[in-house]
């Protein structure tokens, strides 16, 4: 097998044939390494140039796709028994896609659900970035982009829970300190896709406001890397990312899928070697009809059937004899 | 602003380059052969996409 992969076509090359490095290393170790980290199997075999191509091209495509899709492209939803075709294809990229499986299991735990007002004990302090939205009469000039810190408490009333606490920060370019109130409270699960955890709270009523004016803080609070990396996003987050990115999200998914498929090539090359050889082999001249006839006649007279397979496949013996 | 920010189709350019490089690397072993074949494949892919774009553009003319 080694001989068939060495190049002895030209005299110079015959003096110094290429080494088939993939045959000199353990194919199992190389294959597993190639799967886990694109290019690692080639590095193990000492094929540095190809390893570098695979490493940067495949991982670059995968991570570029993740960045393009705001980190909500690679995920596994543990409520489906088997990984989806999408995730299975992304998983071919190796270790970089593997955390999604475990994040899917973490996210499916019963404790990972949206936080309810009744579940807040003590004071919850969260950084907030989003928008102050005003609904109803007298809303002009009230809302705007908001950024600051939320201090949230839950106060039990006779029949339910009411929001307490404050928002201190900026709305537009105004410094504000707003009391929270009402019962509107929404905080997305701790583990989920996207770097921000959706957050929505209502602002307390101001006596000077119109009685029908409602003010809401709608935005997000940062989610830790461990809780967001390749975690499955909920449907509102997916809707939001579709709305913001449009076709770019689809492109991001395509990037990660193609990265997985390209790693199949890399694994195959790592175990079996390049499909077409080294690339500088000289094609042998095709035997002419006369030469073939002469060769076959010689074989027939000598009774030697162990000729090269190439001369046999070049032209069937019957066809040569007819001419 | 990046060109790809305006039209996401421009992301196909690096994608075609990556596919050409990895595919050629899986076919051949020698670096210069890989690079030469990758360049040819990339040009072929982009030409094919350009042709498809031209056909679709002509078919959708005045639609």
Boltz contact constraints between the chains, C-beta under 6 A:
constraints:
  - contact:
      token1: [A, 49]
      token2: [B, 31]
      max_distance: 6.0
  - contact:
      token1: [A, 50]
      token2: [B, 25]
      max_distance: 6.0
  - contact:
      token1: [A, 53]
      token2: [B, 21]
      max_distance: 6.0
  - contact:
      token1: [A, 53]
      token2: [B, 25]
      max_distance: 6.0
  - contact:
      token1: [A, 57]
      token2: [B, 18]
      max_distance: 6.0
  - contact:
      token1: [A, 57]
      token2: [B, 21]
      max_distance: 6.0
  - contact:
      token1: [A, 57]
      token2: [B, 22]
      max_distance: 6.0
  - contact:
      token1: [A, 61]
      token2: [B, 18]
      max_distance: 6.0
  - contact:
      token1: [A, 247]
      token2: [B, 8]
      max_distance: 6.0
  - contact:
      token1: [A, 248]
      token2: [B, 8]
      max_distance: 6.0
  - contact:
      token1: [A, 251]
      token2: [B, 8]
      max_distance: 6.0
  - contact:
      token1: [A, 251]
      token2: [B, 11]
      max_distance: 6.0
  - contact:
      token1: [A, 262]
      token2: [B, 22]
      max_distance: 6.0
  - contact:
      token1: [A, 265]
      token2: [B, 22]
      max_distance: 6.0
  - contact:
      token1: [A, 265]
      token2: [B, 26]
      max_distance: 6.0
  - contact:
      token1: [A, 269]
      token2: [B, 26]
      max_distance: 6.0
  - contact:
      token1: [A, 274]
      token2: [B, 27]
      max_distance: 6.0
  - contact:
      token1: [A, 274]
      token2: [B, 28]
      max_distance: 6.0
  - contact:
      token1: [A, 274]
      token2: [B, 29]
      max_distance: 6.0
  - contact:
      token1: [A, 275]
      token2: [B, 27]
      max_distance: 6.0
  - contact:
      token1: [A, 276]
      token2: [B, 27]
      max_distance: 6.0
  - contact:
      token1: [A, 276]
      token2: [B, 28]
      max_distance: 6.0
  - contact:
      token1: [A, 278]
      token2: [B, 29]
      max_distance: 6.0
  - contact:
      token1: [A, 278]
      token2: [B, 30]
      max_distance: 6.0
  - contact:
      token1: [A, 279]
      token2: [B, 28]
      max_distance: 6.0
  - contact:
      token1: [A, 279]
      token2: [B, 30]
      max_distance: 6.0
  - contact:
      token1: [A, 279]
      token2: [B, 33]
      max_distance: 6.0
  - contact:
      token1: [A, 280]
      token2: [B, 30]
      max_distance: 6.0
